[in-house]
Amino acid sequence: MKPLDPRLLRLSRTARGFIVAAAGTGVLRTLATIAIAWGIAAAVTLGVDAVRDGSVPDAFTPALALLGTAFVVRAVAAWATDDLAARAAAKVKSELRATVLARAAERGPSWLAERSSAAFATTLGPGLDALDAYFGRYLPQLALTAIATPMLVVAIGLGDLTSGLIVLCALPVIPVFMILIGLATQALQRKQSDALAKLGGAFTEAVEGLATLKVFGRARRQVGRIGTVTDEYRRGTVGVLRLSFVSGFALELAASLSVALVAVSIGIRLVDDSLGLGAAMFVLVLAPEAFAPIRQVGADFHAAQDGVEASTAVLDVLDDTTAPAARPGAVPAADHLVLDRLTVRRPDVVIGPLDLRAGPGTIVVLAGPSGSGKSSLIAAVRGALPHDGTVTVPGPDGSTVAERTTWADQRPRLVRGTIAENVALSATPDEPAVRTALGEAGLGLDPRLQVGSGGSGLSGGQAQRVAVARALYRARRTGTQLVLLDEPTSALDADAEAHVVRTLRRLADDGAVVVVASHRPAVVAAADVRVDVRPDGAVAVARVDGRPGDAVAVTRADGVRA
């Protein structure tokens, strides 16, 4: 594992600036450390002279002043480093999250669908939060080590060449220990990172499927499953901590033995008067400081491993060479929804081909059992899923498919905020328009009512109608001529469902093409055009007799056009 991934510096301007700033404070701290050693040596030597001569030398007060000033400078430099590290960590995390989300948006939903959403969220959330230790401890210490160690070795060599050579020969022992320990912890740390992603995935899946689990009486079993995964993560964490403590002990032992060699050498030469007391004190104070940075960077590296793993995972995503999804451009004007040989290829089934032509005022219902491919067809129509064939979306000349389309997913996907903000997807919603949309969806809630993440505080039916109101709000305000709704009434009772169906009829009567994926009888009965999607991927299209609507191209179940 690399001590410093160059991709991080390449992708984050803040990280580059922080390294330079940390190097500057590192120089200041090192000079202050040398001044402290010189001040201690001078104070001790002058104190011995004062005892011998019976008077305090004039240089004693300046030596103490220099010593106090050096301590203050070192403390200020250390504080500045910590402050810079906290600011840099927050900004780099924000930069990486924004960059990854932008890259995911560029590559489209199909790219994201190939990855575990729980693992992706865990990496971007608590995974990147571990960069606090990486920037707060490891990188400042790495910069300090790169600057302080050579300066301190040179200072020791100038004070006593023999001690300088001993330190120079003993220093490589610590990096060797670090490399050996790093090889031992690399696999363990990666396993721990995978365990965290697994824990996040297990919890997210259990929450998402909680309603289904309760229906089938399997909710209690998830407690044991999550408990097992959590226990595995706990044991792994204890193992990482144990190895970190052992590695810290090994580094401390190596540094202590190296300093002991310097101390023994100095003691012997003090006895035979081949080394002065001042030089001996200066070298003896600096010797531990020479080993401290490289020893500490090893300990901090292991403490920051979670952040290193998370940043590596994020940088791997950014380095993914998958071609970005083609950005939809402006398309010519059209007044009909036209599907020409639309085919969606899933790993388990090929859906289509589907031929359809629907004009303003038409409600098209995609009917079929769950999992047959209704949502896939809607995703293909709105351009979010790769497909064969062509899709023509009604709308004015020069607009994009996204600008011509309103879409409501089968999951409400509500966020923390007011109902009005969720309906308008804006921090400054048009409250009268929001009230109108909520009324059309059959929901009499106060638009200023606060809801939690995921719609907590609302029932399933209320959350679903907020999503329907969101679609109605956009369709009315922007005049989109195609409205796509995926299972908009699956959580509603009969009365609420009838209200939503009447609203969809009014929306179609106002000139929109409304496409609804649903297996609810009341919704299917409201269709002008019905598309039956079968589990084997075959589709059958027919206009319902007596309903308004345009000409419809019909595809039989065998795929042959009638």
N, C-alpha and C positions, 0 to 999 in steps of 0.2 A: 504494500500500500504506500502511495507516494506521501512524503511529509507535507508537500504543498502541491495541490493539483493545479497546473498552469491554466487549465480551462477555466478555473474559478476566477483567476485574475483577468483572463481574456474577456469573460462575459460580464464581469462586475467592475465598473469604474470605482465604486466605493471601496471594494477590496484592495484595488491597487493603491488608492490614496491612503488607505489605512496602513498598508505595509510601509509606505514611505514615512508616514507620521510616527508609526511605532519604531522605525529605525532612528528617527530623530530623537525621540524620547529615550531610546536605548543608549545612544551616544551620551546624552546628558546624564543618565543614571550611571553609566560606566565611569565617566569623568568624576562624578560625585563620589563613587565608591573608591576610586584611587585617591581622591582627596581625603576621604575618611581614613583610609589606611595610613596615608602620610601624616595626617593630623594625630592619629593615635600613636604612631611611632614617635613623632616629635614630642608629644605630651609626655609619654613614658620616659623618653630619654632625658628631656629637660627636668622631669620630676626626680629622676635618679641623680642628676647633676645638682638639683636643689638640695637634696638630702645630704649629698657629699659636701657641698660648699657652704651649706647653711643659709643660702639666700635664693630667692626665686629669680630665675633668669628673665630678662626683659622680653625674650621671644616666647615665653610661656603663654601670655595672654593672647597674642595673635594666633598662636597654634590652636588654642581653645576656640577662638572666634572662627577660624577656618573650619574646625571640626563641626561646630554647631551649624554654620552656614551649609556645609556639605550635606549634613543630615537633612536640613530643610529642603535643599534642592533635590535630593534623592526622593524625599517623600512627595514633593510636588510633581516630579517626573512620573513617579509610580501612579499617583492619582490621575494625572493626565492620560496615561496609558490606559488605565481602567475605564475612564470616561470615554475615550476614543473607541475603545473596544466595544463598549455597550452600544454606542451610537452606530458603529459600523455593523455589528451583528444584526441590529434591527433593520437597518437599511438594506443590507445584502439579502436578508431573508425576504424582504418585500420585493426586491428586484428579481430574485430567483423565482418567487411565486408568480409574479406578474409575467415574467418571460415564459415560464412553463405553461401557464394558462393561455397566453397568447399563441404559443406554438401548438397547443392542443386545439385551439380554435381554428388555426390555419389548416391543420391536417384533417379536421372534420370528425363527426361522430363515429364513423366507421373505424378510424384509428383508435379512438378512445375505447370503443367497444371491445377491442382485442385485449384490453388490459383490465386488471381487477380494479374496479372503482374504489373499493375499500383500501387496497394497498396504495393506490394513487393518492387518495385523500390522506392516508396516514403519513406518507412520505412528505407531502406538502404541509401537513399540519405539525404534529408532534415530532416528526422526523427532522424537519428543518429547524424546529425550536432547539434542537440539540446543538445547533451552530453557535449558541450562546457560549458554551464552553470552548468551542473551537476558536472563536474570535476573542472571547474574554480572557482565555488563559493560554491556549496553545500558540496561536499566531504571534501575540506579543512576546511570548517567551522564545519562540523561534527567531524572531527578529533580534531580540536581545542577545541570544546565544551567538548568532552570526556576527554581531558587532562586539559584544563584550569579551568573548573568549579570546580572540586574537589580541585585543588591546590589553587585557589583563596579563596574558602570557608575556607580552613584550614588556609591560611594566615590571613584572616579577624578574624577567631576565635582566633588565637594567638595574634592578636592586641587587640581585645575586644571580650570576650566570648559572651556577650549579643548580640552584632551585628551579630556575627557568627550564633547564634541560630535563630535570626530573618531572616537572609538570607536563612538559611537552611529550615526553615518552609515556606518561601515565594516562593522558587524556584519551587516546584511542580505545582504551579498555571500555570506557562507558558506552561509546557508540556500538561496539561489538555486542555488549550486553543488550543494548536497545534493539539491535537488529534481531538477535536471537529471540528476545521476548516478543518483538513485533510479529515474527513468523509464527510464534505459538498462539498469539492472541488474534491474528487476522481471521482465521477460520471460525474461531469462537465468536468474534464480534459480528461477522457476517451472518452466522447462524442466529445470533440474538436479534439482529435487524430483521431477518426473515420471520422470527417468532413474533416480533411486534406487529409486522404486517399481517401475519396470520391471526393474531388476537384482534386487531382492528377489523379484519374481514369477517371473522366469526361474529363479532358483536354487531356489525352493520347488517349482516345478512339476517341475524336473529331479529333485529328491530324492524327491518323492512318486511319480513315475513311473519311478524307477530300475529297479525289478524288471522292469517291462514293457519298458523300453528295452534291458536286458541280454538278455532273451529274444529280442528281434528284432535284436540286434546293433547297436543305434543309440546305445549309451551314450557311445561316444567322440565322436560328433558333437556332443553337448551341451557338451563342453569348448570347442569352437570357438565355439558359440553364446554361452555364458556369457562367454567371452573377448572376443567382439565387443561385447557389452553393457557389460562392465566397461571396455573401452577407451573407449567412448563416454562413460561416466561420468567416467573419468579426464580425458579432454580437456575435458569440461564443467567439472570442478573446477578445472583449470588456468586455463580462461577466466575463471571467477569470481574466482580469486585475482589474475589479471592486472588485471582491472577494479577489484578492491578496492585494489590497490597504486596504480593510476592515480588513483583517487578520493582516496586518502590524500594523494598528492602534490599534487593540485589544492587540497585543503583546507589543507594546510600552506602552499602558495604564497600563497593568499588571506590567511591569517592573518599570515604573515610580512610581506607588503606592508603590511597594515594597521598592524602594530606598528611597521614602519619609518616610516610617516607620523607616528605619535605621537613616535617617537624624534627624527626630524628637527625637528619643531616644538619639542620640548623643548630640543634643542641650540641652535637659533637663539635662543630666548628666554633661555637661560642666558648666551649670549654678550653680549646687550644688557641683562642684569640685570633683565629683566622677570619672571623666575621664580626663586624661591629654590631652593637645592640640595636641601633637605629635601623640598619638594613635588615637585621633579623626580625624585628617587630613588623616592619613594613611588609616583608615577604610572608611572614606567618599570618598576618591579617588578610592578605590578598589571596593566599593559597586556597582556602575554602571557597572564596568568591569566584575563583577561576573555574572550579569544578561545579559550582552551584547552577549556573545557567544550563549547561548541557545535561546535568542530572535532572533538573526540573522540567526541561522540555520533553524528556522521556516520560516522566510521570504525567505531564499534561497531555501528551499525545494519546495515552491510553484513556485518560478521562474524557477526551474529545472524540473518541472513536465513533460514537453514535452520530455526531455531526459530520464526521468524515464520510461515513457510510451513506448518510442521507444526501449529502451534497454530491457524492459519486452517483447515486441513483438518479438525482435530478439532472446532473450533467450528462449522464448517459441518455436520458430522454431528449435533452437538447441536441445531442450529437446524433440522434437517430436520423438516418438518411432517407426515411420514408418521404416520398414526394408529398408536398402539401396538397390538400384538396383544391381543385380548381375554383377560383373565386367567380361566383356568378356575375355576369355582366348584364347590361341593359339588353332587353329583347324587344322585338317588334310588338305592336299592339295586337290584341286578340280579344274576342268577346265570348269565346267558348273555352271550356276545359276540354282538351283533346289529349287522349292517351292512345298512342300508336304502338302496338306490339310491346307494351310495357311488361318487362320481365325482371323479377328480382330473384337472384340466385343466392340461396342460403346454404350453409353446409349440409342441412338435412333435407332440403326440398327446394325445387324450382317453382316459383309462383308465377303463373301467367302462361302464355302471353295474354295481355288484357287490352282490348280495344274499346274505347269509350268516347262519346262526344256528348257534352252536357252544357246547355246554355244557361243564361241568367234565369233565376226563378226555380232552379232544379235542386231537389234534395237527393243526393246519392248516398245510399246506405251500403256499406261493406258489411255483409252478414257472414257469419260462420263461427265455428267453435273456437274457443281460446287456443292460441298457438297456431292457428291456421295460416297466419300471415297478414292479417288486416293492418296491424301497426306497421309492418314492413312496407306495404303498399303506400300507406300515408307518408312514411318517411321518404319513399322514392318520389312521390309526387311533389313534396316540398324541397327535394334536392339534397336531402341529408343522407341518402343511402345510394351506393352505386347500383346502376340498373342498366338493362338493355332497352332499346326502344326510345321513343321521344315523348316528352311531356310538354304540352303547351298550356300555359296558365293565363287566364283572362286578365287583362289590365291595359293601361294606357301605354302608348309608345314611349320608349326610353326608360322605363322602370325595370327593376330587377324582379326576379321571382320572389325574393324575400319581401320586397315592398308590396307585392300584389297578394301576399298570402297572410292569413291569420291562422294560427295553430294553437290548439290546446291539447296537451298530452293527457294520457290517462292517469298520470300522477299529478296532483295539484302543484307540487314543487313550490310551496310557500316559504317565505323567508321571515325573519324576525322584523317586525314593524307593524304599522297599522294595516287594516284591511284595504284602505284606499291606496296605500303605497303598493300593496300586493296586486291590486287590480290594475293600477296604472303603470306598475313597474317604474315608478318615479318617486323622488322625494318631494315633488311638488305636484300632486295629482289635481285634476279638475274635479272637485268634490261633487258638483251637480251631475256631471257625466258619470261619475262613479256610482252615485245613488241610482241613476237611471239603469245602469248596467246591472247593479245588484237586484233592482226590482224586476228586470227582465229575466234574471236567473232565478227569481222566486226566493230571494234572500233578503230579509228585513233587518239586517244587522247594521249597527252604527259604523260608518266608514272609518271613524276615528278609533275604533276598538283595536287594542294591541293584541297581536298574536305572536306566539313563539316560533322558533325555528321548526320547519317542517309542518307548520300549522297547528302546533300544540295550543290547546285552548278551544279548538273547534272540533266538532264531530266530523266523521268522514264525509257525510253528505254535505255539510256546510263547506268544508274545504273544497270539495268537488265543484260546488256551485260558485265559489269564489274564482276557481279556474275558468269556469264557463263565463262568468262576468268579465274576467280579464280579456277573453277572446271577443266578447261583445263590445267591450270598451274600445279595443283596438279597431275592430271592424267598423264601428260607427264613426270613430274620429278620423281614421285614415281612408275610409272608403274602399277597403280591400274587396276584391270581387271573388276571391276564393277563400272559404272558411273551412278549415280541417279540424275535426273534433274526434278524439280517440276515446271511446267509451265514456261519454260525458254524463251518463246517468246510471252507471253501474252501482253506485252507492246510495241511490235515491229511492224513496218510496213511490208508490204509484201516482199520488197527487203531485208531488214535486217533479216527477218525470214528465207528467202530462203538461205541466207549466213550461218546462224547458222545451219540450217538443213544439208547443205552440209558438214559443219565441223563435225557434229555428225556422218555422214556417214563415213567420213575419219577416225574418232576416232574408230568406230566399225571395219572398214576394217583393222585397225592396231592391232586388236586382243581383243578389249574390248567388254563387254556386256553393252549396253547402254539402260537404262530404263528411259523413259520420261513420265511424267504425263502431259497430254495436251488434250484440246478439239479443238485445232486449226486444220483446215482441212489439211494445208500443212504439219504439223507434223505427223498427223495420216496417211497421204498418204505415208510418208517415212518409215512406220513401216514394219519390217519383221514379227513381231508377234503383234497382236492387242488383248488387253484385254479390253473388254467393261465392265465397272462398272456401274451398274444400281442403281437408288435411293433406291430400296428396298434391296440392299446389294448383289444381285445375280451378278455373273460374268460369262462372256463367253469368251473363249480364242480360237484364230484361227491363223494359219500361213497364211500370205498373199501369194497367188499363185504367182510364178515367182520371189519371193524374196529369197536370200540366207539365210541360217540359219540351225539350227539343228532340230531334231525331237521335236515336241511340244505335250504335253499332253493336250487335249482339255476338258474343263468343260462346259457343256451346262448351260443355264440359270436356269434350274431346279436343278443344283448342281450334276447331274449324269454324270460321266465321259464317254466320247464316246470311 
